[in-house]
Amino acid sequence: MGEGLGGWRPVAENNWAIVVEGLTKRFGNFTAVDNVSFKVRRGEIFGFLGPNGSGKSTTIRMLCGLLVPTSGRATVLGYDIVRDSEAIRLKIGYMSQKFSLYEDLTVGENLEFYAGVYQLVPERFRQRKEEILHLIGLADKERTLTGNLSTGWKQKLALGCALLHEPQLVLLDEPTSGVDPIARRNFWDLIYDLSHAGVTVLVTTHYMDEAEHCHTIGFIYNGKLVAFGTPEYLKKTKMPGQILEIQCSPLMPALEGLAGVPGVLEAAMYGAGLHVVVEDIFRDTLYVRQALERAGVEVKSILPVEPGLEDVFVSLVEGGSRPEGVSV
């Protein structure tokens, strides 16, 4: 069977963990989420990306049954987000961007508190506590005050609390924000393990290297879903041209010098250099080099590179791509 839009392969309807159709949320005259539609397979890792204020958190709060949509509909694990909001909250795990556990309680006491929230019977809690402590690597810190843990360990504990009741879907809002690279890698190992075990994971992140490892990705901007699909699909279809990676200095005069150059579609800072999108690398590389030299910029290297998700994101936002809707 061939791949569908976004790089997906068609699957049976009961294989969708999340189905969102025309979801809209308005606060007065402000539209926070505007006619958003997408689907998430059971057992996949779905990356939900967008700048602050783009509508990510509002969408997640509607999926959790915490906000009632203005219009549209959605189901989570087969439950309607309006009619079955209480059932949804008992079936999913949610980890907020801000650390929300009690720092004056021990690791074990925080787990016990959430066992009460999720209505676990004592016998089941004792079994799950051991499993969770082993999973997140805190078996030897059950009596440690949560406030004495490092940021990375606190994030793992928050994930452990969200997993205590064995949810089929976990929603993680910026779970690795503020943690070091090694802790980020360890946290993502846990996410991969969850996915392999059949748990669906919806994760928001600002880290493009993390987004590259999601099965599918949705870009939301100004409340609209502007792109959706696998990382490979987005990189192949959402770039308007080809990319030149340029090492040069100084950077600001370089950006100014590229304005209006024939064949240059976009230019943006990328690390210590620039990524410049051109119509044709064979034709336009010379134009770019000449423009930079005219601007008094020292050019160290100009190399064609494959686009990354950061390039796609910048192109969608700065290029003004605003489709009316994305079919999935």
N, C-alpha and C positions, 0 to 999 in steps of 0.2 A: 504494500500500500504506500502511496507516495506521501511526501511531507506536505503539511498544510501551511497556511499563512503563519509566518513567525518561526518557521522551522519545526513546527509541531507535527507529530504523527497523529492522525485521528484515533480517538479512544472511545470506549463505551461511556455513556452518560454517567453511569454510577461510579466511574473512575475519577470524577472531578471532586476535589475537596472543597474548592471555592468556586462559585459561579456568580459573577457580578454583571448585571445588565442595566445600563443607563443610570447608574447610581449618581445621585445629585444631593448635595447638602448646602443649603443657604442659611446664612445668619443675617437676617434683615435684608439689606440690599447687596450683601457680599456673598458671592458664590465660592465656597471653599473647595467643593468637589463638583465637577461639571460633566455630567453625562459619561461617566467612566464605565467601561465594560472590559472584563477579562475573565479568564478561567485558570485555575491552578490544579494540576494533576495531584492525585493522592501519592504521597511519598516523594514528591519533588521538593527541591529548594528553589523558592521563588524570591528573587531580589526585587525589592520595591524601592526605586531610586528617585530622588528629586531634591532640590534645594530646600532649605528651611522655609516654611510657609507655602509649600507647593500643594499640600493636601494629603500627604502621606498619613500623618497621625489621625486626621479626621476620618479618612477611609478606614483605617485600622479600628478606630473606636466604633464605627458603624458595624464593621464585621464582628466585633466582640459583643454587639448588642447594647453598647453604652450610649449610642446616639441613634436617634430615629432619622432615617433619610427623609429629605424633602420630597423626592420622587425616585423612581427606579426600584429595583429589587435585587436581593442577593440571598444566596443560600450558603451556609457553612456546614460541611459534613451532612448535607441534606436537610438541614434545619433552616427555616426562614428567619432572617435576622430581626424582624419585627415581631412576628407571632411567637417565635420559639427562643427568645433572647436568653431566658433563664437556662434552658437546656444547653444552649451553645456555651455559656460560661462554665458549665460543669464538664464540657467535652474538650475544651481547648486549654492551652497553657499560654500565659501572656507575661512577657518580661518587658517592663517599661524602660525608656531611655535613662531615666534617673533612678539611681539605686533606691529601692523602696522597702528593703528589709529593715528589721529593728537592730540597730547597732549595739544596744545594751543587752541583747539576748545572745545566747551562745548559738553556734551553728545548729546544734540539735534542737534547741528551743524554737528557732525560726522554722525549721522543718515541721516541728510539732504544731506550731501555729497554723501553717498552711494546710496541714492535714485536717485541721478543724474546718478551715474555710472550704476545703474540697470534700468534706463529709466522709473521710476515710475512717473505717472502724479501727479500733486499737490494734487488733491482730494484723490487719492489712498494713497499717502504718509502720509497725515494727519491721515487717518484711521489706517494704518499700524504702524505709530509711536506710537500711543496710545497703540495698541496691544502689540508691542514689549517692550515698557517701562514697561508695566504691567507684561509681561512674565518674563523679566530678573530682575524685582524688582527695577528698577531705575526710577519709575514714579515721585518720589520726588526729583530727581537729574538731571532733564533735563537741567537746567542752570548751573550745576556744571562743572568746567573745567575738562576735562578728565585726565589731568596730576595730579589732586588732588585726584583721585580715588585710592583705594587699588588695588593690583595686581589681586585679585579675582574679583573685580568689573570691572576692565578693561577687563578681559577675558570674562565676561558676556556681556559687551558692544560689544566686537569684535564678539561674537556669534550673538548678536542681529543684528548687521550690516549685517552679512552673511545670516540672515534669513529674512531680510526686504522684499525681493521680492518673498517670499513664495516658495523657491526652493524645488524640489522633492528629491534632494540629497544634503547632506552637508558633506564636507570633512574637518576634524578637525585634524591638525598636532600638536601633543603634546599639546592639549588645556589646560591641568592642570599643565603643567610644572612650578614649582616655586611657586605654591599657597599652602596655608595651608590645612590640612586635611578636615576641615569643609567646606571651599570653594570648595574643590574637590568634596565632597559629594553633595553639592548644585548644582554644575555644572552638575554632572551626573544625578541628578534628572531631569534637563532640557533635557538631552539627551534621557532619558527614555520617557519623555513626547513627544518628537519629534517622536520617534519610534512608540509609541502608536497611534499617529496621522497619521501614514502612511509615514512619512519621512524616507528615507534611510540615515544612518549615517555611514561613513567610518572614523574611528578614529585611529590614531597612539598613542601609549603610551608606557612608560617604566615601568608603575606600573602594576605589575602582579595581584593585587587585582582588578584593573579596568578591565583588560583583562578577568578575570573570569566571568564578567557580560555581555560580548559580546555574541551575538547569535552564530557567527562563528568567527574563527581566522585564519589568515595566518601568518606563520613565514617565513621571508625572511632573507637569510644569503648569503653574497658574491654574491648578485644579483640573487640567485636562491630561488624559493619557496620550502622550505624543509619540510613543514607540513601544512596541511589545514584541518579544520573541526570544530566541536563544541568543547568547552572546555572539556566536558565529554569524547568525542571520543578521543581527543588527549591524555588525561591522561590515558585512558585505553589501547591505542594501541602504543604509542610512547615511552614508558619507557622500557628499555631492561631488567629490573629486578624489585626487590622490594626495598623499602627505609627504612633505619634505621636512625632515628633522634638521634644524640648523643650529649649529653651535657658533655663537657670535657675541660680540659685545661692542658698545652697550646695547641693552635690549630695547629700551623705550624708543631711542632714535631708529632702531631697526624696525619696530612696529610701525612707526610713523612713515618711514621710508617705503614701506610696502603698500601703503594706501594708494589705491588707484592703479596699481601695476597690472598690465594686461595678463590675464590668466590666473591671477591670485583671487581666490574665492573667500578665504578666511585666513587670519593669522592670530595666534595666541601664544602666550608664554607657556612653556612646558618644561618644568624643572629649571635648569640653568640656561636653557635655550629657547627655541621657538619651534612650534609645529605650524607649518604653512600648508594650507590646502590649495592645490592648483588644479587646473583643468587637465593638463597634460605634462607629466614630469619631464618628458624628453624635449618638449618645446619650451616650457616655462621656467626650467631651472636657470637658464642663462639670464632671462629677464629678472628673476629674483636676485641673482648674484650682482648683476649690474645696478639694480636699484639700491641694494645695500651698500655697495661701494660708493655710489653717488651720495649716500647719506653719511659717509664717513665712518661706516661700521666695519670693524675687523671681522672677516668671515673665516672661521677656523675649519668648518666642514659643512657640506650640504649632502644629505643622504636620503634616498627614498626609504620609507618605512611603512609597515602595515599599520592600519589604524587600530587603536585600542578603544575600550569603552569610554575612556575620558575624552577622546577625540569625538566620538559619536555624541556624547552628552553636550560638549561645548558647541558642536555644530547644530544640534537641535535647539539649544537655548539661544545662542547668539545668532544663528542663521534664521531664526524666526519661523521654524517649521511648526505650524499649528494645524494639523489636520482636524477635520470636523469630528471624526470618530475612528476608532481602530477596531476592525472586525477580528474576532478570534474564533 
